[in-house]
Amino acid sequence: MAEAYPWQDGLWQQLAGRAQHAHAYLLHGPAGIGKRALAERLMASLLCQRPGVSNACGECKSCLLLKAGSHPDNYVLEPEEADKAIKVDQVRDLVSFVVQTSQMGGRKVVLIEPVESMNINAANALLKSLEEPSGDTVLLLVSHQPSRLLPTIKSRCVQQACPLPSEAMSLQWLAQALPDSSDEERVELLTLAAGSPLAAVSLQAQGVREQRALVVEGVKKLLKQQQSPTQLAEGWNAIPLLLLFDWFCDWSSLILRYQLTEDEAGLGLADMRKVIQYLAQKSSQDKILNIQDWILAQRQKVLGKANLNRVLLLEALLVQWASLPGRN
């Protein structure tokens, strides 16, 4: 059974309580809040031969086949390799499945995640199935970035927004998920995960707090000219590029915000507050805006899986960061 998260109770009642189901749903919202689990739960309920009021029974032939991963009327489409595109050939295989008759005499259910990873040809190949699904087929599309989807795909689905849970609910859940962490550590992890509780757990597993401490210490040494951009770029080898760009992007936003508001409550996590304040007072707004534009452009290249020279890219970032103080 897919896990049921407490912040999804209302959403689940909405979806599962429908007397008639749409032929396509688009579940969209930030990554790390359990959209895939919600889709899997709905898929199990739609395929179940004797669904209860709110869940699949877990015991009928259909539920047992789904649990074993061998249900003939269930199809999951995802990238063949993590973080790669869903290709047109994969969608063509899916379309062949959609036009077949259900083997167990009930519904056919398709789960696609993340739907924005389809390239343009794959997205166009899917449109036909969304327009005219064959028989009693339900398509469940999961998206972390709905802005990247073709409008024609969005318009053919019932769109269901999956919002972030409240901070209080996330922290309550994290207290059970990460019992060995302190309250302070859980707040920090949730902040680093932009409020997504499942992302917070995954960041904890990859040692993000230790990685962040290393980077913060490095930035302070860089500004005091105790370490060079090259030394730091090589020392941060194990830290994901996207994480580094996210942090520097966040810090540049905080500097700008402080320059405009001088609001000390808006300085972000404690580890960089003094640095943010210092750079806000010593840097020109133009310089901050320029470095932020550059960071965003490089971040897009990282997201697009461009073939980048990691050390050179980080050196370029750090050279610019070191030159921020000084208003010329």
Secondary structure as GFF3:
##gff-version 3
##sequence-region A 1 328
A	DSSP	three_ten_helix	6	8	.	.	.	ID=ss1
A	DSSP	alpha_helix	9	16	.	.	.	ID=ss2
A	DSSP	beta_strand	24	28	.	.	.	ID=ss3
A	DSSP	alpha_helix	35	47	.	.	.	ID=ss4
A	DSSP	alpha_helix	61	68	.	.	.	ID=ss5
A	DSSP	beta_strand	74	77	.	.	.	ID=ss6
A	DSSP	alpha_helix	88	99	.	.	.	ID=ss7
A	DSSP	beta_strand	108	112	.	.	.	ID=ss8
A	DSSP	three_ten_helix	115	117	.	.	.	ID=ss9
A	DSSP	alpha_helix	120	131	.	.	.	ID=ss10
A	DSSP	beta_strand	137	143	.	.	.	ID=ss11
A	DSSP	three_ten_helix	146	148	.	.	.	ID=ss12
A	DSSP	alpha_helix	151	155	.	.	.	ID=ss13
A	DSSP	beta_strand	158	161	.	.	.	ID=ss14
A	DSSP	alpha_helix	167	177	.	.	.	ID=ss15
A	DSSP	alpha_helix	183	192	.	.	.	ID=ss16
A	DSSP	alpha_helix	197	205	.	.	.	ID=ss17
A	DSSP	alpha_helix	208	223	.	.	.	ID=ss18
A	DSSP	alpha_helix	229	235	.	.	.	ID=ss19
A	DSSP	alpha_helix	241	261	.	.	.	ID=ss20
A	DSSP	three_ten_helix	264	266	.	.	.	ID=ss21
A	DSSP	three_ten_helix	270	272	.	.	.	ID=ss22
A	DSSP	alpha_helix	273	282	.	.	.	ID=ss23
A	DSSP	alpha_helix	285	303	.	.	.	ID=ss24
A	DSSP	alpha_helix	310	322	.	.	.	ID=ss25
###
